[in-house]
Amino acid sequence: MKKLTILQVVLALLAITACSNGRQAAGSTDAFEAFCEHFSRSSAFAYTEMGGRKVLLVSQETFGENEMTDLEAIEASLFALDKESRIVALGSIRSQGTLYPVSLLDGKLMVAGHEFVKIYSIRGDIPELVLDSYGEGECTQLTEMFHTFERGTPIKFERK
């Protein structure tokens, strides 16, 4: 009976130590760096600021002249830190092809395709990816949204 109690105490201490180390790592500036180690070698990563939060973008579908840096992406999964410095998944975005790389303008992410444009932001205490505007089909509004998309800067990804 005593061994079981001692074992329980040891396990509890190990769990507390692991939790506090996890919080410390997640709260530091390189929380995302440690997180990136869990992805495959074919993954490419980018950081940006959205809604006052640092955001990590992870992509499998990148393109560019260099195989390691200055890559652009047509899709990405997004991650951010919550109030308690834990990494939370925000969802994913996807464009229609290499003519429409994942781009950023005024702190908002944009993706597009032949007949659509989607513009996203992050809001809330618990970070949430929000579709701000969406245009589809042939219309004046979509033409204006394409002009907005064209003003954006493609986000640059790199492999680690």
Secondary structure, DSSP 4 states (H G I P E B T S, - for coil): -HHHHHHHHHHHHHHHHHHHHHHHHHHSTTHHHHHHTTS-TT-EEEEEEETTEEEEEEES-EE-SSSSSSBEESEEEEEEE-TTS-EEEEEEEE-SSTTS--EEETTEEEEEETTEEEEEEEETTTTEEEEEEEEESSSHHHHHHHHHHHHSEEPPBB--
